[in-house]
Amino acid sequence: MGNLTRDPELRYNPNGTPVANLSIAVNRKYKQGEELKEEVSFFDIVVFGKQAENCGQYLGKGQSVLVDGRLQQRRWESEGQKRSKVEVVAENITFMPKRQPGQDEMGGSGPAANEGDVPF
C-alpha cells in the first residue's frame, strides 16, 4: 500500500491493450532504540487492460492504493550499456478511501496510530 507520486500515465500498446504506469511511495515507520524512524521506498507499477483505463481515469497524485501483483525484471541495452529495471506487474489495484485531515495512512488518528501501536 502506498501513495501515488504522480498521475498515472495511460497509453495503448500496438495491439490496442491499455497500459498504465504508476509510481507509488511506501512509508515505513519503525523504532530504533527509543528513536522513531521513517523510511520511504518508491516502486514502479504497470497495469494492463480495463484496470489500466480505470487507473488513468480515476486516480491522481497523492491517492492511496493497495497493489497486489508480481515482480518482473525487464532488461534492455541503451547506448551500449546493459540496463535493467524491477517493477510490479499489478494483478489487482484497490483504490483506497481518501484520508480525512488528521488520519494516518492506515485510517487511524491520534498519537497511538502515529506511533505504530495497534488500536485494540
Legacy VTK file of the C-alpha trace (Angstrom):
# vtk DataFile Version 3.0
C-alpha trace
ASCII
DATASET POLYDATA
POINTS 120 float
0.000 0.000 0.000
1.322 3.402 -0.937
0.564 6.850 -2.310
0.851 7.814 -5.961
3.834 10.096 -6.557
2.398 11.370 -9.870
-0.689 10.999 -12.035
-0.912 7.642 -13.871
0.353 7.560 -17.464
-2.127 5.715 -19.697
-1.135 4.526 -23.173
-2.102 1.767 -25.587
0.335 -0.814 -26.929
0.376 -1.610 -30.690
-2.332 -4.275 -30.385
-4.646 -1.829 -28.537
-4.212 -3.109 -24.974
-4.401 -0.320 -22.371
-1.263 0.014 -20.217
-0.924 2.357 -17.224
2.298 3.194 -15.431
2.104 4.280 -11.799
4.698 5.188 -9.227
3.998 4.803 -5.509
5.776 5.811 -2.328
5.548 3.376 0.582
6.244 4.716 4.079
7.660 2.530 6.824
7.881 3.651 10.442
9.990 1.765 12.956
11.745 2.247 16.272
15.492 2.164 16.571
16.199 2.175 20.284
13.997 4.968 21.628
14.010 6.905 18.355
11.111 6.702 15.871
12.462 6.474 12.318
10.744 6.645 8.963
11.905 5.453 5.559
10.281 5.831 2.167
10.618 3.378 -0.718
9.485 4.069 -4.289
8.025 1.422 -6.624
7.052 1.468 -10.288
3.793 -0.319 -11.115
2.486 -1.411 -14.526
-1.208 -2.256 -15.032
-2.938 -3.726 -18.102
-6.451 -3.879 -19.558
-9.615 -2.333 -18.155
-7.911 -1.847 -14.800
-5.310 0.361 -16.525
-8.081 2.518 -18.004
-9.738 2.814 -14.583
-6.436 3.897 -13.020
-5.926 6.500 -15.739
-9.443 7.845 -15.296
-9.932 7.787 -11.525
-6.500 8.008 -9.851
-4.322 11.042 -9.265
-1.163 12.087 -7.482
-1.354 11.611 -3.706
-4.109 8.975 -3.710
-3.577 5.762 -1.744
-3.697 2.400 -3.493
-3.251 -1.208 -2.474
-1.392 -3.205 -5.121
-1.440 -6.980 -5.495
0.926 -8.283 -8.144
4.201 -9.891 -9.064
7.733 -8.615 -9.511
9.166 -8.541 -13.018
12.635 -7.599 -14.203
12.996 -6.021 -17.629
16.388 -5.929 -19.369
17.480 -3.842 -22.336
20.523 -2.178 -23.847
20.835 1.578 -24.328
23.837 3.315 -25.868
25.940 0.177 -25.361
25.018 -0.058 -21.658
23.087 -3.007 -20.268
20.172 -1.791 -18.176
17.506 -3.444 -16.055
14.502 -2.410 -14.030
12.365 -4.250 -11.482
8.694 -3.284 -11.428
5.446 -4.619 -10.023
3.033 -6.022 -12.597
-0.306 -5.406 -10.914
-2.937 -8.112 -10.944
-5.304 -6.090 -8.771
-5.316 -2.462 -7.637
-7.649 -1.354 -4.856
-8.422 2.347 -4.686
-8.248 3.321 -1.005
-10.622 5.914 0.506
-9.281 9.431 0.703
-7.857 10.267 4.121
-9.523 12.801 6.330
-7.355 15.532 7.909
-5.559 14.092 10.936
-5.748 10.459 9.778
-2.646 8.395 9.222
-2.271 6.153 6.172
-3.944 3.221 7.938
-7.080 5.242 8.774
-6.289 5.804 12.447
-5.910 9.072 14.263
-4.163 10.443 17.296
-0.763 9.629 18.796
-1.258 5.844 19.148
-1.801 5.405 15.395
1.157 7.625 14.525
3.459 5.620 16.767
2.529 2.343 15.115
0.535 0.998 18.110
-2.287 -1.445 17.464
-5.587 0.381 18.211
-7.240 -2.530 20.105
LINES 1 121
120 0 1 2 3 4 5 6 7 8 9 10 11 12 13 14 15 16 17 18 19 20 21 22 23 24 25 26 27 28 29 30 31 32 33 34 35 36 37 38 39 40 41 42 43 44 45 46 47 48 49 50 51 52 53 54 55 56 57 58 59 60 61 62 63 64 65 66 67 68 69 70 71 72 73 74 75 76 77 78 79 80 81 82 83 84 85 86 87 88 89 90 91 92 93 94 95 96 97 98 99 100 101 102 103 104 105 106 107 108 109 110 111 112 113 114 115 116 117 118 119
